[in-house]
Amino acid sequence: MKAVGLRSCNNYNYEEVKSQMEKLLNDIGGIEKYIKRGSKVFIKLNLLMKKRPEEVATTNPMILKVLAEKLLELNCKVIVGDSPGGPYTKSALKGVYKTCGIEEVCEALDIELNYDTSEVKVENKDGKILKYMKVIKPITEVDHVINVCKLKTHAMATFTGGVKNLFGVIPGVSKAEYHFKMPEVKDFTEALVDICKYVSPMLTIMDGVIGMEGEGPSAGTPRKVGVILASESPYAIDVVACNIINLDPNKVPTVQRCIERGFLEQDFSDIKVIGDKVEDKIIKDYKIPTNRSISFLRGVVPKKVELFVNKRLAGKPVIAYKDCIKCGECARVCPAKIIEMKDIGPVINLEHCIRCFCCHELCPKKAVDLKRPLIYKFIK
């Protein structure tokens, strides 16, 4: 049975987070059940890009503060970090840590922020697609990884939580290569589960105090959810979070892959929620993104026809030039290298676009919209 702790947390005030986090961890057996005293622990946050805490695209620093204090009580060596989108360099990391409010917490608690940008190739025997992969070196040098994710919807993967957060152990621009090699959602989410299985975090904690709805993971809208969750299973925690935002977990590609591999039961009967009741937390009108990849023709028509139709129905990135500041970030992060900076701003060669939506995900001004043709609405 996979236990998932669920507790209300109505704001990011220190006393509120501390009180509810202690209840949450006690619900699942106490942090000592998962983390050995005196061990070396890497806290893997969701630090997608340079976003202030109030923009809710990243893990709130107060969640880190309370968790790190618990680990320091166990005399643990604590290292905090992530590999955000874009270049994986010390200067890039420093900018993200500072903007996201993480640097201030780590300095106050005298804990280490990771600036080791080296990577290491690892074997992943249990991987279905990724038998070998490059990961950030620090996660291979610790006793435990704690996965601290954010409750958000996602324009490509529908939902981003415990499983997808671990995509951040892939170094910098290597993430874009994965999008390029695996443009179809099924293959990409298969790889996400491979990565999650390799990392096997000892504990996953989800920041759902204020989540993000709509076109996440960065261009969505903040939405108060008022919860924090914890579990030994990143797979189970995603299912419970989906239920809270009234999203059918069976429609989430990463959850589908987990069921196919036997990591979760089809009916989720192997998940037990402890603490508060899910039914008391459900938000019925939570906005789920519509620009998901589709493949309703698979197995019905020849593969070439399927790809032809899907490409024309797939969401496409469109530049909102009134919001664009011509920073060129979309061109830099595009794995297919089909965005050219011109006087008007970025111009996308849609004929060669692989629909990875990196430009949408990492635009600092939310100036990349995702559009589908009108006929898609009728088909849907």
Beta strands, then each sheet from edge to edge (+ up, - down):
strand 1: 2-8
strand 2: 40-44
strand 3: 77-81
strand 4: 112-113
strand 5: 119-123
strand 6: 132-136
strand 7: 144-154
strand 8: 158-160
strand 9: 203-213
strand 10: 221-231
strand 11: 271-275
strand 12: 316-319
strand 13: 339-342
strand 14: 345-348
strand 15: 368-371
sheet 1: 4+ 3+ 2+ 7+ 9+ 10- 1+ 11+
sheet 2: 4+ 3+ 2+ 7+ 8-
sheet 3: 5+ 6-
sheet 4: 12+ 15-
sheet 5: 13+ 14-
end
